[in-house]
Amino acid sequence: MDRRTFLHGVGATFAGGVLGQFAQTQEYQAGQRPNVLFIAIDDQNDWVGPLGGHPLARTPNLDRLSARGTTFLNAHVQSPLCNPSRTSLMLGLRPTTTGVYGLAPWFRTLPQWQDRVTLPQHFKAHGYRTLTTGKIYHGGVGGLQQRAAEFDVWGPPGGVGVKPEKKLIPPTPMGNHPLMDWGVFPHRDEDKQDYKVASWAVEHLRDMPKEQPFFLAAGFFLPHVPCYATQKWFDLYPDDDRLLPPIRNDDRDDTPRFSWYVHWQLPEPRLRWVRQNNQWRNLVRSYLACTSFIDAQVGRLLDALEESGQADDTIVVLWGDHGYHLGEKGITGKNTLWERSTRVPLIFAGPGVKAGQRCTRPAELLDMYPTLIELCGLTERDDLEGISLVPQLRDAEAKRERPAITSHNQGNHGIRSERWRYIRYADGSEELYDHETDPNEWTNLGGDPKFASVLEEHRRWLPEIDVPPAPGSAHRVLTYDRATDEAVWEGTRVRRSDPIPE
């Protein structure tokens, strides 16, 4: 199998393959394999201390985790949307292989992936006790039988928790969408669902049996909208324009029209709306406040792990499922192939990981599956599309074979190398940004003949497998017909002459 080709049909299944084989033959010997604490943060961009994406971000617990291990400064998601991103990293396959691009379908409804062994199932097959709480998969997971197949033990689900009696912001352009809200109102941290998720994980970490290794996955909802914060977290950040990210009002003038198609019409409002409604600073402050609140929950987990006496025997991996725009490129939300939407925290700490490292090599969330297999000494798999990051965990300067690749619906791809970001849309239009001179991605070099060789080098990494949306695909799904030069977004036909929604 070459570097970019996936052989369909090769892989583990529930009944046979790895799961069936090792359920019968693998015997665990205590002390041989490290535990795994697997921490996910929803909609968390690079506005955290270890990544330096926002100069005022306060995340002391992520800072201390980073000091204990290796932080990937150039880590990127495979899709800038919850369901396809999580499906990709849990299956070890790209969205362009699974066809899961939207918020639906749940991958188990697709015949070709019904029996695919996920990351936690591979650990379960090797004698691990698997536990989960909060948001790890996106949305609902089948009935009790299906839940039991995915993890051994289930804790509280993910979610917002307590809400104000009425929304805090005015109706956004797409109406009174329940998720479009943010700000501060009187409530307690203890009433938030993420606090309850952390409490459940803390309890289980403290009482975890030591005779069997564990894989505990804890997924936090915030800073996903509606991002409500209690006053103490709001007060960490000044109520002035120092909070606002740097932008250019003409930033979209040199981006292709197709760049609008991938987020044609969404609940998340444009920059123009948050400015006109005096909500830009409030949104940014809310996002940062929620980021600091979640950092505190991560700290509770790290404290409990240390108190359990198992910290030295546990690999901690923390990741975000995609980034989030807060005004950059004229939008809020995700659903783009730019840095703010694809760059996320990815931190490893524990056995086999060198402390205090900061790695600039490109990394993908897809790489977590083979990396954890190697760190924990599990049976390797030949059907994963990621590459183990263990060489970089040992030496941050170790070479990386390929760039990071992000896809958002069929035909739309971002390629991120150490220096460059290249974007190719389904209609063939392109963007190129030089991160050495243009970290904000303000100047599109895609049409400059001086960079022809750079463009060609990055084009060769475009996915060879690029399947259409899977049956049942819905919500933020885009298709494009080259013959008619028309796109379809959420069932609505989009033509070149159509005005861009505000």
LUMNU-859899 format. One record per residue (C-alpha): x, y, z; residue in three letters; chain; residue number from 1. Coordinates in steps of 0.2 Angstrom, whole numbers, plus 5000, padded with zeros to 4 digits. Each point is the difference from the previous one (the first is absolute). Last residue first. Layout:
N
   east   north     up   res   chain     n
      X       Y      Z   ALA       A   NUM
...
***
This chain:
502
   east   north     up   res   chain     n
   4874    5191   5022   GLU       A   502
   4997    4987   4986   PRO       A   501
   5011    5002   4985   ILE       A   500
   4990    5006   4985   PRO       A   499
   4996    4986   4987   ASP       A   498
   5008    5003   4983   SER       A   497
   5012    4986   5001   ARG       A   496
   4986    4988   5004   ARG       A   495
   4996    4991   5016   VAL       A   494
   4986    4987   5000   ARG       A   493
   4992    4997   5018   THR       A   492
   4999    4983   5007   GLY       A   491
   5012    5003   5014   GLU       A   490
   5012    5008   4988   TRP       A   489
   4999    4995   4982   VAL       A   488
   5014    5006   4988   ALA       A   487
   4998    5005   4982   GLU       A   486
   5013    5001   4986   ASP       A   485
   4988    4990   4989   THR       A   484
   5013    4987   4995   ALA       A   483
   5010    5002   5015   ARG       A   482
   4986    4995   5011   ASP       A   481
   5004    5004   5019   TYR       A   480
   4994    4993   5016   THR       A   479
   5000    5008   5017   LEU       A   478
   4994    4992   5017   VAL       A   477
   4998    5011   5015   ARG       A   476
   4986    4990   5007   HIS       A   475
   4996    4983   4992   ALA       A   474
   5008    4984   4993   SER       A   473
   4988    4985   5000   GLY       A   472
   5009    4991   4987   PRO       A   471
   5019    5004   5001   ALA       A   470
   5005    5017   4992   PRO       A   469
   5011    4997   4984   PRO       A   468
   5017    4991   5001   VAL       A   467
   5017    5008   4999   ASP       A   466
   5014    4987   5000   ILE       A   465
   5015    5008   4992   GLU       A   464
   5000    5013   5013   PRO       A   463
   5010    5016   4995   LEU       A   462
   5018    4997   5005   TRP       A   461
   5007    5003   4983   ARG       A   460
   4992    5017   5000   ARG       A   459
   5012    5006   5013   HIS       A   458
   5016    4998   4990   GLU       A   457
   4991    5007   4985   GLU       A   456
   4995    5016   5009   LEU       A   455
   5018    5002   5007   VAL       A   454
   5007    4998   4982   SER       A   453
   4988    5013   4993   ALA       A   452
   5004    5013   5014   PHE       A   451
   5007    5014   4989   LYS       A   450
   4985    4997   4988   PRO       A   449
   4989    5010   5013   ASP       A   448
   4982    4994   4999   GLY       A   447
   5000    4990   5016   GLY       A   446
   5009    5013   5010   LEU       A   445
   4985    5005   5011   ASN       A   444
   5005    5014   5012   THR       A   443
   4991    5001   5017   TRP       A   442
   5005    4983   5007   GLU       A   441
   5002    5006   5018   ASN       A   440
   5017    4992   5001   PRO       A   439
   5006    5010   4984   ASP       A   438
   5019    5001   4999   THR       A   437
   5005    4982   5006   GLU       A   436
   4983    4994   4998   HIS       A   435
   5000    5002   4981   ASP       A   434
   4982    4998   4994   TYR       A   433
   4994    4991   4984   LEU       A   432
   4982    5000   4993   GLU       A   431
   4992    4991   4986   GLU       A   430
   4985    4999   4988   SER       A   429
   4998    4982   4992   GLY       A   428
   4981    5000   5002   ASP       A   427
   5000    4988   5014   ALA       A   426
   5012    5011   5010   TYR       A   425
   5019    4999   5003   ARG       A   424
   5008    5008   5015   ILE       A   423
   5019    5001   5003   TYR       A   422
   5007    5005   5017   ARG       A   421
   5019    5002   5001   TRP       A   420
   5015    5000   5011   ARG       A   419
   4999    4984   5010   GLU       A   418
   4988    4992   4988   SER       A   417
   4981    5002   5000   ARG       A   416
   4990    4993   4986   ILE       A   415
   4981    5006   5000   GLY       A   414
   4987    4990   4989   HIS       A   413
   4984    5003   4992   ASN       A   412
   4995    4987   4987   GLY       A   411
   4987    4990   5010   GLN       A   410
   4995    5009   5016   ASN       A   409
   5012    5009   5012   HIS       A   408
   5017    4992   4999   SER       A   407
   5015    5003   5011   THR       A   406
   5017    4993   4996   ILE       A   405
   5016    5002   5011   ALA       A   404
   5016    4998   4991   PRO       A   403
   5010    4984   4996   ARG       A   402
   5015    4990   5006   GLU       A   401
   5005    5009   5016   ARG       A   400
   5018    5001   5004   LYS       A   399
   5005    4999   5019   ALA       A   398
   5003    5018   5007   GLU       A   397
   4988    4997   5015   ALA       A   396
   5010    4985   5005   ASP       A   395
   4991    4986   5010   ARG       A   394
   4983    5006   4998   LEU       A   393
   5005    5004   4982   GLN       A   392
   5005    4982   4996   PRO       A   391
   4984    4994   5009   VAL       A   390
   4988    5010   4989   LEU       A   389
   4994    4985   4991   SER       A   388
   4993    5003   4983   ILE       A   387
   4981    5001   4996   GLY       A   386
   4991    4990   4986   GLU       A   385
   4997    4984   5011   LEU       A   384
   4997    4984   4991   ASP       A   383
   5017    4991   5004   ASP       A   382
   4996    4998   5019   ARG       A   381
   5013    4998   5013   GLU       A   380
   4997    4989   5015   THR       A   379
   5002    5010   5016   LEU       A   378
   5016    5006   5008   GLY       A   377
   4992    5015   5009   CYS       A   376
   5010    5013   4992   LEU       A   375
   4998    4992   4983   GLU       A   374
   4981    4998   5001   ILE       A   373
   4999    5018   5007   LEU       A   372
   5009    5007   4985   THR       A   371
   4991    4989   4987   PRO       A   370
   4983    5007   5006   TYR       A   369
   5006    5018   5004   MET       A   368
   5006    5003   4982   ASP       A   367
   4983    5004   4993   LEU       A   366
   5001    5015   5011   LEU       A   365
   5013    5006   4988   GLU       A   364
   5018    5006   5002   ALA       A   363
   5011    5012   4991   PRO       A   362
   5017    5002   5007   ARG       A   361
   5002    5015   5012   THR       A   360
   5002    4990   5016   CYS       A   359
   5002    5008   5017   ARG       A   358
   5008    4989   5012   GLN       A   357
   5000    5002   5019   GLY       A   356
   4999    4982   5005   ALA       A   355
   5005    4986   4988   LYS       A   354
   4985    4987   4998   VAL       A   353
   5003    4981   5003   GLY       A   352
   4990    5000   5016   PRO       A   351
   4990    5016   5003   GLY       A   350
   4995    5015   4990   ALA       A   349
   4992    5003   4983   PHE       A   348
   4993    5017   4995   ILE       A   347
   4990    5004   4984   LEU       A   346
   4991    5017   5000   PRO       A   345
   4992    5005   4984   VAL       A   344
   5003    5008   4983   ARG       A   343
   4987    4997   4987   THR       A   342
   4987    5014   5002   SER       A   341
   5012    5015   5004   ARG       A   340
   5013    4993   4988   GLU       A   339
   4988    5001   4985   TRP       A   338
   4990    4986   4992   LEU       A   337
   4983    5006   5006   THR       A   336
   4985    4993   5008   ASN       A   335
   5003    5008   5017   LYS       A   334
   4990    5014   5009   GLY       A   333
   5001    5019   4999   THR       A   332
   5003    5008   4983   ILE       A   331
   5009    5015   4991   GLY       A   330
   5016    4990   4997   LYS       A   329
   5004    5002   5018   GLU       A   328
   4985    5005   5011   GLY       A   327
   5000    4987   5013   LEU       A   326
   5005    4985   4990   HIS       A   325
   5000    4983   5008   TYR       A   324
   5011    4985   5000   GLY       A   323
   4997    4981   4999   HIS       A   322
   4998    4984   5010   ASP       A   321
   5012    5007   5014   GLY       A   320
   5013    4988   5008   TRP       A   319
   5007    4994   5016   LEU       A   318
   5010    4984   5002   VAL       A   317
   5006    4994   5017   VAL       A   316
   5010    4984   5001   ILE       A   315
   4998    4992   5017   THR       A   314
   5013    4990   5010   ASP       A   313
   5008    5015   5008   ASP       A   312
   4983    5007   5004   ALA       A   311
   4994    4984   5009   GLN       A   310
   5001    5005   5018   GLY       A   309
   4982    5005   5001   SER       A   308
   5004    5017   5006   GLU       A   307
   5010    5004   4984   GLU       A   306
   4985    4994   4989   LEU       A   305
   4988    5010   5011   ALA       A   304
   5011    5016   4998   ASP       A   303
   5000    4998   4981   LEU       A   302
   4982    4998   4999   LEU       A   301
   4996    5015   5011   ARG       A   300
   5013    5010   4989   GLY       A   299
   4990    4995   4984   VAL       A   298
   4985    5007   5009   GLN       A   297
   5009    5016   5003   ALA       A   296
   5005    5001   4982   ASP       A   295
   4982    4998   4996   ILE       A   294
   4996    5016   5010   PHE       A   293
   5015    5009   4991   SER       A   292
   4993    4996   4983   THR       A   291
   4983    5005   5006   CYS       A   290
   5006    5017   5004   ALA       A   289
   5010    5002   4984   LEU       A   288
   4984    4996   4990   TYR       A   287
   4989    5012   5010   SER       A   286
   5013    5014   4998   ARG       A   285
   5000    4997   4981   VAL       A   284
   4981    4999   4999   LEU       A   283
   4998    5016   5011   ASN       A   282
   5014    5009   4990   ARG       A   281
   4991    4997   4984   TRP       A   280
   4982    5002   5006   GLN       A   279
   4997    5019   4997   ASN       A   278
   4985    4995   4989   ASN       A   277
   5008    5008   4984   GLN       A   276
   5017    4992   5004   ARG       A   275
   4993    4983   5003   VAL       A   274
   4990    5001   4984   TRP       A   273
   5014    5006   4989   ARG       A   272
   5012    4986   5007   LEU       A   271
   4988    4987   4993   ARG       A   270
   4987    4991   5011   PRO       A   269
   5002    4981   5004   GLU       A   268
   4983    4992   4995   PRO       A   267
   5007    4996   4983   LEU       A   266
   4998    5005   4982   GLN       A   265
   5014    4998   4987   TRP       A   264
   5013    4993   5011   HIS       A   263
   5009    4989   4987   VAL       A   262
   4993    5011   4986   TYR       A   261
   5009    5016   5006   TRP       A   260
   5017    4993   4996   SER       A   259
   4992    4996   4983   PHE       A   258
   5001    5019   4996   ARG       A   257
   5019    4999   5000   PRO       A   256
   5009    5010   5014   THR       A   255
   5009    5016   4995   ASP       A   254
   4986    5012   5006   ASP       A   253
   4996    4989   5015   ARG       A   252
   5012    5010   5011   ASP       A   251
   4994    5017   4996   ASP       A   250
   4995    5005   5017   ASN       A   249
   5016    4993   5007   ARG       A   248
   5000    4991   5017   ILE       A   247
   5011    5000   5016   PRO       A   246
   4990    4990   5014   PRO       A   245
   4990    5010   5012   LEU       A   244
   5004    4999   5019   LEU       A   243
   5010    5016   5000   ARG       A   242
   4983    5008   4995   ASP       A   241
   4995    5002   5018   ASP       A   240
   4990    4991   5014   ASP       A   239
   5016    4992   5007   PRO       A   238
   5001    4981   5003   TYR       A   237
   5001    4990   5016   LEU       A   236
   4984    5008   5006   ASP       A   235
   4990    4989   4987   PHE       A   234
   5007    4985   5009   TRP       A   233
   4994    5006   5017   LYS       A   232
   4983    5006   4993   GLN       A   231
   4995    4983   4995   THR       A   230
   5001    4996   4981   ALA       A   229
   4987    4996   4987   TYR       A   228
   5007    4994   4983   CYS       A   227
   4984    4995   4990   PRO       A   226
   5011    4996   4990   VAL       A   225
   5015    4988   5002   HIS       A   224
   5012    5006   5012   PRO       A   223
   4995    4988   5008   LEU       A   222
   4994    4982   4997   PHE       A   221
   5013    4990   5009   PHE       A   220
   5005    4982   4996   GLY       A   219
   5007    4988   5012   ALA       A   218
   5007    4983   4993   ALA       A   217
   5007    4988   5013   LEU       A   216
   5010    4986   4993   PHE       A   215
   5005    4989   5015   PHE       A   214
   5013    4987   5005   PRO       A   213
   4995    4985   5011   GLN       A   212
   5006    4996   5017   GLU       A   211
   5000    5018   5006   LYS       A   210
   4981    5002   5002   PRO       A   209
   4995    5018   4997   MET       A   208
   4993    5008   5016   ASP       A   207
   5008    5017   4998   ARG       A   206
   4999    5000   4981   LEU       A   205
   4982    4995   5001   HIS       A   204
   4995    5015   5012   GLU       A   203
   5010    5012   4990   VAL       A   202
   4991    4994   4984   ALA       A   201
   4983    5003   5008   TRP       A   200
   5005    5017   5006   SER       A   199
   5007    5005   4983   ALA       A   198
   4983    4996   4992   VAL       A   197
   4991    5009   5013   LYS       A   196
   5010    5015   4998   TYR       A   195
   4998    4999   4981   ASP       A   194
   4981    4999   5003   GLN       A   193
   5000    5017   5009   LYS       A   192
   4991    5001   5016   ASP       A   191
   5015    4998   5011   GLU       A   190
   5008    5016   4991   ASP       A   189
   4986    5010   5008   ARG       A   188
   4987    5011   4992   HIS       A   187
   4996    5019   4998   PRO       A   186
   5002    5005   4982   PHE       A   185
   5015    5003   4989   VAL       A   184
   5001    5000   4981   GLY       A   183
   4996    4989   4985   TRP       A   182
   4986    4995   4988   ASP       A   181
   4997    4992   4983   MET       A   180
   4997    4982   5005   LEU       A   179
   4981    5002   5002   PRO       A   178
   4998    5008   4982   HIS       A   177
   4989    5015   5001   ASN       A   176
   5001    5005   4982   GLY       A   175
   5012    4996   4986   MET       A   174
   5006    5019   5001   PRO       A   173
   5003    4999   5019   THR       A   172
   4987    5004   5013   PRO       A   171
   5006    5012   5013   PRO       A   170
   5012    4993   5014   ILE       A   169
   4997    4994   5018   LEU       A   168
   4987    4987   4996   LYS       A   167
   4986    4997   5013   LYS       A   166
   4999    4991   5017   GLU       A   165
   5019    4998   5000   PRO       A   164
   5007    4983   4997   LYS       A   163
   5006    4986   5012   VAL       A   162
   5009    4985   4992   GLY       A   161
   5008    5003   4983   VAL       A   160
   5003    4982   4994   GLY       A   159
   5010    4984   5000   GLY       A   158
   4993    4984   5007   PRO       A   157
   5003    4994   5018   PRO       A   156
   5010    4984   5002   GLY       A   155
   5001    4984   4989   TRP       A   154
   5010    4985   5004   VAL       A   153
   5006    4986   4989   ASP       A   152
   5001    5010   4984   PHE       A   151
   4994    4999   4982   GLU       A   150
   4992    4983   5001   ALA       A   149
   4991    5004   5016   ALA       A   148
   4993    5015   4991   ARG       A   147
   4994    4990   4986   GLN       A   146
   4991    4988   5012   GLN       A   145
   4992    5014   5010   LEU       A   144
   4993    5008   4985   GLY       A   143
   5008    5010   4986   GLY       A   142
   5013    5014   5003   VAL       A   141
   4993    5018   5000   GLY       A   140
   5009    5015   4994   GLY       A   139
   5019    5001   4996   HIS       A   138
   5011    4987   5008   TYR       A   137
   5011    5006   5014   ILE       A   136
   4988    5013   5009   LYS       A   135
   4998    4997   5019   GLY       A   134
   5005    4984   5008   THR       A   133
   5009    4984   4995   THR       A   132
   5008    4985   5007   LEU       A   131
   5010    4985   4993   THR       A   130
   5008    4987   5011   ARG       A   129
   5015    4994   4990   TYR       A   128
   5004    4981   4996   GLY       A   127
   5006    5002   4982   HIS       A   126
   4983    4999   4991   ALA       A   125
   4995    5014   5011   LYS       A   124
   5014    5011   4993   PHE       A   123
   4995    4996   4983   HIS       A   122
   4982    5004   5005   GLN       A   121
   5006    5017   5006   PRO       A   120
   5008    5005   4983   LEU       A   119
   4985    4993   4990   THR       A   118
   4998    4983   4992   VAL       A   117
   4990    5001   4984   ARG       A   116
   4985    4989   5001   ASP       A   115
   4986    5011   4994   GLN       A   114
   5013    5010   4989   TRP       A   113
   4996    4993   4983   GLN       A   112
   4981    4998   5004   PRO       A   111
   4998    5019   5004   LEU       A   110
   4989    5002   5016   THR       A   109
   5015    4998   5011   ARG       A   108
   5007    5016   4993   PHE       A   107
   4987    5011   5008   TRP       A   106
   4994    5010   4984   PRO       A   105
   4999    5015   5003   ALA       A   104
   5008    5015   5006   LEU       A   103
   5008    5001   4983   GLY       A   102
   5016    4993   4991   TYR       A   101
   4999    4982   5002   VAL       A   100
   5005    4992   4984   GLY       A    99
   5011    4988   5009   THR       A    98
   5016    5001   4989   THR       A    97
   4999    5019   4997   THR       A    96
   4996    5002   5018   PRO       A    95
   5017    4992   5004   ARG       A    94
   5001    4984   5009   LEU       A    93
   5007    4995   5017   GLY       A    92
   4983    4996   5006   LEU       A    91
   4999    5010   5016   MET       A    90
   5011    5014   4992   LEU       A    89
   4989    5001   4984   SER       A    88
   4983    4998   5009   THR       A    87
   5005    5014   5012   ARG       A    86
   5004    5012   4986   SER       A    85
   4985    4995   4989   PRO       A    84
   4988    5003   5014   ASN       A    83
   5007    5016   5007   CYS       A    82
   5004    5011   4985   LEU       A    81
   5016    5007   4994   PRO       A    80
   5006    4983   4992   SER       A    79
   5016    4991   5001   GLN       A    78
   5006    5010   5015   VAL       A    77
   5017    5009   5001   HIS       A    76
   5015    5000   5011   ALA       A    75
   5014    5013   4997   ASN       A    74
   5006    5004   5018   LEU       A    73
   5000    4982   5005   PHE       A    72
   5003    5001   5019   THR       A    71
   5011    4986   5008   THR       A    70
   4999    4996   5018   GLY       A    69
   5000    5006   5018   ARG       A    68
   5002    5018   4996   ALA       A    67
   4985    4999   4988   SER       A    66
   4990    4992   5015   LEU       A    65
   5005    5015   5010   ARG       A    64
   4995    5013   4987   ASP       A    63
   4983    4991   4997   LEU       A    62
   4997    5002   5019   ASN       A    61
   5005    5018   5000   PRO       A    60
   4988    5005   4985   THR       A    59
   4999    5019   5000   ARG       A    58
   4998    5007   4982   ALA       A    57
   5006    5018   4999   LEU       A    56
   5012    4999   4986   PRO       A    55
   4988    4989   4989   HIS       A    54
   5007    4986   4989   GLY       A    53
   5015    4997   5011   GLY       A    52
   4999    4981   4998   LEU       A    51
   5005    4995   5018   PRO       A    50
   4989    5014   5007   GLY       A    49
   4984    4996   4991   VAL       A    48
   4991    5009   4986   TRP       A    47
   5005    4987   4988   ASP       A    46
   4982    4995   4996   ASN       A    45
   4989    4990   5012   GLN       A    44
   4983    4996   4991   ASP       A    43
   4997    4985   5012   ASP       A    42
   5014    4995   5012   ILE       A    41
   5005    4982   5001   ALA       A    40
   5010    4991   5013   ILE       A    39
   5007    4982   4999   PHE       A    38
   5007    4993   5016   LEU       A    37
   5010    4984   4994   VAL       A    36
   5007    4987   5012   ASN       A    35
   5017    4993   4997   PRO       A    34
   5004    4982   4996   ARG       A    33
   5010    4987   5009   GLN       A    32
   4995    5003   5018   GLY       A    31
   4988    4986   5002   ALA       A    30
   5001    4986   4987   GLN       A    29
   4986    5001   4987   TYR       A    28
   4996    4984   4991   GLU       A    27
   4995    5001   4981   GLN       A    26
   4994    4984   4992   THR       A    25
   4981    5000   5000   GLN       A    24
   4996    5019   5001   ALA       A    23
   5015    5002   4989   PHE       A    22
   4994    4990   4985   GLN       A    21
   4982    5007   5000   GLY       A    20
   5005    5018   5001   LEU       A    19
   5015    4999   4989   VAL       A    18
   4991    4991   4985   GLY       A    17
   4984    4991   5003   GLY       A    16
   4983    5005   5008   ALA       A    15
   5003    5018   5003   PHE       A    14
   5010    5004   4985   THR       A    13
   5018    5004   4996   ALA       A    12
   5007    5006   4984   GLY       A    11
   5002    4998   4981   VAL       A    10
   4984    5003   4991   GLY       A     9
   5006    5015   4991   HIS       A     8
   5018    5002   4997   LEU       A     7
   5006    5017   5005   PHE       A     6
   5012    5009   4988   THR       A     5
   5009    5016   5006   ARG       A     4
   5018    4994   5006   ARG       A     3
   5000    4984   4990   ASP       A     2
   4992    4983   5005   MET       A     1
***
